[in-house]
């Protein structure tokens, strides 16, 4: 079994696990769990061909120097997962814990930054959100990759059956023992003697051997548990991304509102400039040296200037009212 989960890269057999870069900082936790939770390799080795006794009625397993039938030996023993699945479970646990930790850090950093952006739209805050979105995208891709691999494995029972290395290993050992016994005792009616399994793991291996080769319930339950955990981690990331999208929409609405206010101000100033331009035009006409009887009238200057100013204001108010009527300006 080749395990390639994030920083954990390993080759797992029915008896041992080979880890790439075991001294890497992220891999040390996985290595420590292997040392703490798994017994040494010698406990998994099969003894000699005479180590397991088989007679006509029952099979015996060694339990602390005393031989018991398998059903009795299994009464107080909870069937554990095969060695390869224990390694796989630890690898998934370490990877899922690592991803959960990163998601927790992302949530802790994201919400304050987004709230600050909603209060104050600045270049600094926008840069923080851009960096946050980049980290979120990378983290989502990593979680999605592991989740998709587990989902792909769950959809194919044949692939899951191929991962039962201990089951196939036992079958190969027993087939070789049967073949050797059949060749050496071809004329004897005595049933062949199979290799005896040692340690408490023997009962688990024999129990798994008695199961159907197509039975993948143990592995399926294991993968489904971590699939649900990864799915929850993915949902947390999607929630953060949704919050980012909502904040961006809110910021865009604020910017659009400010842009609309600037456009309205510009339109108001344009109307005022048009009214003033009309007054300036009339003043320019009368400022030229053109013979006119108004020049000879006493006190006409104040009346004329006040009249054209009042007319400009009236034009400004008329155009402004028309713009409001057409809803070009806010109320």
Secondary structure per residue as TSV (DSSP state, phi and psi in degrees):
chain	resnum	aa	ss	phi	psi
A	1	X	-	360.0	125.3
A	2	X	E	-100.1	119.3
A	3	X	E	-105.8	121.6
A	4	X	E	-134.2	82.7
A	5	X	E	-118.4	106.4
A	6	X	T	53.2	-116.0
A	7	X	T	-88.4	-6.8
A	8	X	E	-93.9	115.8
A	9	X	E	-127.9	116.9
A	10	X	E	-149.9	158.7
A	11	X	E	-116.4	122.8
A	12	X	E	-114.4	131.1
A	13	X	-	-113.8	-173.5
A	14	X	S	-72.4	-13.4
A	15	X	S	-124.1	-23.5
A	16	X	-	-148.7	167.4
A	17	X	E	-132.9	132.1
A	18	X	E	-109.4	123.1
A	19	X	E	-112.2	134.8
A	20	X	S	-86.6	132.4
A	21	X	S	53.4	61.0
A	22	X	T	-68.9	-16.3
A	23	X	T	-92.1	2.2
A	24	X	S	-65.1	144.2
A	25	X	H	-56.4	-44.7
A	26	X	H	-71.7	-27.6
A	27	X	H	-82.3	-18.7
A	28	X	H	-60.0	-37.4
A	29	X	H	-62.5	-40.7
A	30	X	H	-64.5	-43.0
A	31	X	H	-64.6	-41.7
A	32	X	H	-62.9	-40.1
A	33	X	H	-65.2	-38.4
A	34	X	H	-61.6	-42.0
A	35	X	H	-69.1	-34.6
A	36	X	H	-79.8	-39.2
A	37	X	H	-99.1	-18.3
A	38	X	S	-108.7	137.2
A	39	X	-	-69.8	166.6
A	40	X	-	-63.8	163.0
A	41	X	G	-59.4	-32.7
A	42	X	G	-62.3	-25.8
A	43	X	G	-70.9	-15.5
A	44	X	G	-100.3	-5.2
A	45	X	-	-75.5	147.0
A	46	X	-	-83.0	139.1
A	47	X	-	-78.4	-172.2
A	48	X	-	-63.8	174.2
A	49	X	G	-63.2	-23.9
A	50	X	G	-91.4	8.5
A	51	X	G	-74.6	-19.5
A	52	X	S	-124.3	125.0
A	53	X	-	-94.4	134.9
A	54	X	B	-129.6	124.1
A	55	X	-	-117.2	-165.5
A	56	X	S	-69.3	-25.4
A	57	X	S	-114.5	-30.5
A	58	X	-	-151.4	162.6
A	59	X	B	-111.2	143.8
A	60	X	E	-116.2	147.8
A	61	X	E	-126.0	141.5
A	62	X	E	-75.1	127.1
A	63	X	E	-134.8	89.8
A	64	X	T	65.3	40.3
A	65	X	T	86.8	-6.5
A	66	X	E	-115.8	138.4
A	67	X	E	-96.3	126.0
A	68	X	E	-126.6	150.7
A	69	X	E	-62.6	152.2
A	70	X	H	-56.9	-44.3
A	71	X	H	-58.7	-40.5
A	72	X	H	-69.9	-38.6
A	73	X	H	-64.9	-26.7
A	74	X	T	-88.1	-8.3
A	75	X	T	-63.1	-44.6
A	76	X	T	-100.7	17.1
A	77	X	-	-118.4	125.4
A	78	X	-	-87.3	123.9
A	79	X	-	-63.2	122.4
A	80	X	-	-98.0	166.7
A	81	X	-	-70.9	151.7
A	82	X	-	-60.5	164.6
A	83	X	H	-57.6	-45.2
A	84	X	H	-64.7	-32.6
A	85	X	H	-76.4	-31.4
A	86	X	H	-64.1	-42.1
A	87	X	H	-64.4	-43.6
A	88	X	H	-62.9	-40.1
A	89	X	H	-64.4	-42.0
A	90	X	H	-64.8	-40.2
A	91	X	H	-62.7	-44.6
A	92	X	H	-65.0	-38.0
A	93	X	H	-65.0	-43.1
A	94	X	H	-65.3	-44.3
A	95	X	H	-65.9	-44.8
A	96	X	H	-64.7	-39.1
A	97	X	H	-64.5	-40.0
A	98	X	H	-63.7	-43.8
A	99	X	H	-67.7	-39.7
A	100	X	H	-61.9	-39.7
A	101	X	H	-63.2	-43.4
A	102	X	H	-64.8	-38.1
A	103	X	H	-67.0	-39.1
A	104	X	H	-62.7	-41.6
A	105	X	H	-64.7	-38.5
A	106	X	H	-63.0	-44.1
A	107	X	H	-64.6	-39.8
A	108	X	H	-65.0	-34.0
A	109	X	H	-87.0	-27.1
A	110	X	H	-74.8	-50.4
A	111	X	H	-63.2	-42.8
A	112	X	H	-62.0	-40.0
A	113	X	H	-64.5	-42.1
A	114	X	H	-68.3	-38.8
A	115	X	H	-65.2	-38.3
A	116	X	H	-66.2	-37.7
A	117	X	H	-64.9	-38.6
A	118	X	H	-64.8	-32.4
A	119	X	H	-80.1	-36.6
A	120	X	-	-141.7	108.0
A	121	X	-	-84.3	105.2
A	122	X	-	-135.7	166.7
A	123	X	H	-62.9	-38.8
A	124	X	H	-63.3	-46.5
A	125	X	H	-67.1	-37.4
A	126	X	H	-64.5	-36.5
A	127	X	H	-66.7	-39.0
A	128	X	H	-62.7	-41.9
A	129	X	H	-68.4	-37.2
A	130	X	H	-61.9	-44.6
A	131	X	H	-63.9	-37.4
A	132	X	H	-63.9	-42.3
A	133	X	H	-65.9	-35.8
A	134	X	H	-63.8	-45.5
A	135	X	H	-63.3	-40.0
A	136	X	H	-63.6	-42.3
A	137	X	H	-63.6	-43.2
A	138	X	H	-65.1	-42.9
A	139	X	H	-66.3	-39.5
A	140	X	H	-63.3	-39.8
A	141	X	H	-64.3	-38.2
A	142	X	H	-67.4	-45.0
A	143	X	H	-64.9	-41.9
A	144	X	H	-64.2	-35.5
A	145	X	H	-64.6	-48.8
A	146	X	H	-64.5	-41.2
A	147	X	H	-63.6	-41.8
A	148	X	H	-66.3	-37.3
A	149	X	H	-64.6	-43.0
A	150	X	H	-65.8	-41.4
A	151	X	H	-63.2	-40.8
A	152	X	H	-63.1	-38.6
A	153	X	H	-69.1	-38.6
A	154	X	H	-66.3	-27.4
A	155	X	T	-79.1	-9.8
A	156	X	-	-125.0	102.1
A	157	X	H	-66.1	-30.3
A	158	X	H	-65.6	-42.7
A	159	X	H	-64.0	-39.7
A	160	X	H	-64.7	-38.4
A	161	X	H	-64.0	-33.0
A	162	X	H	-68.1	-19.1
A	163	X	T	-82.1	-7.1
A	164	X	-	-78.0	75.9
A	165	X	H	-69.0	-39.6
A	166	X	H	-64.2	-40.5
A	167	X	H	-61.4	-46.9
A	168	X	H	-67.9	-33.9
A	169	X	H	-65.7	-43.4
A	170	X	H	-63.7	-43.1
A	171	X	H	-61.3	-41.8
A	172	X	H	-65.4	-41.6
A	173	X	H	-63.6	-44.1
A	174	X	H	-70.6	-34.8
A	175	X	H	-65.1	-40.9
A	176	X	H	-65.4	-40.1
A	177	X	H	-65.5	-42.2
A	178	X	H	-64.0	-41.3
A	179	X	H	-65.9	-43.1
A	180	X	H	-65.6	-39.9
A	181	X	H	-68.5	-35.6
A	182	X	H	-67.8	-36.2
A	183	X	H	-71.4	-41.9
A	184	X	H	-78.2	-25.7
A	185	X	T	-123.8	45.7
A	186	X	T	-66.0	-25.8
A	187	X	T	-97.6	2.7
A	188	X	-	-102.5	145.8
A	189	X	-	-90.8	-3.8
A	190	X	S	-70.4	134.5
A	191	X	-	-62.3	144.2
A	192	X	-	-64.1	151.0
A	193	X	-	-95.1	129.6
A	194	X	-	-96.8	158.0
A	195	X	-	-64.9	138.9
A	196	X	-	-85.4	137.8
A	197	X	-	-96.2	139.1
A	198	X	-	-110.0	165.6
A	199	X	S	77.7	166.4
A	200	X	T	-65.8	-19.7
A	201	X	H	-67.6	-20.0
A	202	X	H	-58.5	-45.0
A	203	X	H	-60.8	-39.5
A	204	X	H	-65.7	-42.3
A	205	X	H	-66.2	-41.8
A	206	X	H	-66.6	-37.6
A	207	X	H	-64.0	-42.9
A	208	X	H	-68.1	-30.2
A	209	X	H	-68.2	-35.1
A	210	X	H	-71.6	-12.3
A	211	X	S	-77.2	161.8
A	212	X	-	-67.5	143.3
A	213	X	T	-64.1	-24.2
A	214	X	T	-86.5	-1.8
A	215	X	-	-80.9	113.4
A	216	X	-	-122.2	27.3
A	217	X	H	-64.3	-41.0
A	218	X	H	-60.9	-50.2
A	219	X	H	-66.0	-37.3
A	220	X	H	-64.0	-42.5
A	221	X	H	-65.4	-39.1
A	222	X	H	-62.9	-48.2
A	223	X	H	-67.9	-37.0
A	224	X	H	-64.8	-36.2
A	225	X	H	-62.4	-46.6
A	226	X	H	-76.5	-25.7
A	227	X	H	-64.8	-42.6
A	228	X	H	-65.3	-37.7
A	229	X	H	-65.1	-43.6
A	230	X	H	-66.3	-34.7
A	231	X	H	-64.9	-39.2
A	232	X	H	-65.4	-40.4
A	233	X	H	-62.3	-41.3
A	234	X	H	-64.0	-39.4
A	235	X	H	-64.6	-35.5
A	236	X	H	-62.7	-43.2
A	237	X	H	-64.8	-40.9
A	238	X	H	-65.0	-32.7
A	239	X	H	-65.8	-42.0
A	240	X	H	-63.8	-42.2
A	241	X	H	-64.5	-38.0
A	242	X	H	-64.0	-38.9
A	243	X	H	-65.4	-37.6
A	244	X	H	-63.8	-44.4
A	245	X	H	-62.4	-41.2
A	246	X	H	-64.4	-40.7
A	247	X	H	-65.1	-40.9
A	248	X	H	-63.4	-40.3
A	249	X	H	-63.1	-41.5
A	250	X	H	-64.3	-42.2
A	251	X	H	-64.7	-40.7
A	252	X	H	-63.5	-37.8
A	253	X	H	-64.2	-42.2
A	254	X	H	-61.2	-45.3
A	255	X	H	-64.9	-40.3
A	256	X	H	-63.3	-39.5
A	257	X	H	-65.1	-42.9
A	258	X	H	-64.9	-38.1
A	259	X	H	-64.4	-40.4
A	260	X	H	-64.8	-39.1
A	261	X	H	-64.3	-38.6
A	262	X	H	-66.1	-39.1
A	263	X	H	-64.8	-42.2
A	264	X	H	-63.6	-41.0
A	265	X	H	-63.2	-41.8
A	266	X	H	-62.9	-40.3
A	267	X	H	-65.1	-41.6
A	268	X	H	-62.0	-44.8
A	269	X	H	-65.0	-34.1
A	270	X	H	-66.2	-41.7
A	271	X	H	-63.1	-44.0
A	272	X	H	-63.0	-40.7
A	273	X	H	-64.0	-36.8
A	274	X	H	-64.7	-42.5
A	275	X	H	-65.9	-41.3
A	276	X	H	-66.8	-36.0
A	277	X	H	-63.9	-36.7
A	278	X	H	-63.8	-44.1
A	279	X	H	-63.0	-41.1
A	280	X	H	-64.3	-37.9
A	281	X	H	-63.1	-46.5
A	282	X	H	-64.3	-42.3
A	283	X	H	-61.8	-37.7
A	284	X	H	-65.7	-36.3
A	285	X	H	-61.3	-47.3
A	286	X	H	-79.0	-8.7
A	287	X	T	-83.5	-9.0
A	288	X	S	-81.8	157.3
A	289	X	-	-82.7	68.5
A	290	X	-	-111.5	129.7
A	291	X	-	-59.0	127.9
A	292	X	-	-152.8	139.9
A	293	X	G	-68.7	-19.8
A	294	X	G	-65.9	-24.4
A	295	X	G	-66.5	-27.2
A	296	X	G	-88.9	-8.6
A	297	X	S	-83.2	132.7
A	298	X	T	-81.0	131.0
A	299	X	T	77.8	11.6
A	300	X	H	-75.2	-21.2
A	301	X	H	-62.5	-49.5
A	302	X	H	-64.4	-39.8
A	303	X	H	-66.8	-40.2
A	304	X	H	-66.9	-47.0
A	305	X	H	-64.5	-43.1
A	306	X	H	-63.4	-35.9
A	307	X	H	-67.9	-46.2
A	308	X	H	-70.3	-30.7
A	309	X	H	-67.3	-44.1
A	310	X	H	-62.8	-38.0
A	311	X	H	-65.0	-37.9
A	312	X	H	-65.5	-43.1
A	313	X	H	-62.1	-40.7
A	314	X	H	-63.5	-42.6
A	315	X	H	-61.3	-41.7
A	316	X	H	-60.4	-44.7
A	317	X	H	-68.6	-36.9
A	318	X	H	-64.7	-46.7
A	319	X	H	-66.7	-39.1
A	320	X	H	-64.1	-40.8
A	321	X	H	-64.7	-38.5
A	322	X	H	-63.2	-40.8
A	323	X	H	-64.4	-39.1
A	324	X	H	-69.1	-36.5
A	325	X	H	-63.9	-37.3
A	326	X	T	-83.2	4.5
A	327	X	T	60.1	32.7
A	328	X	S	-81.6	-19.3
A	329	X	S	-125.7	151.1
A	330	X	-	-72.5	162.0
A	331	X	-	-72.3	360.0
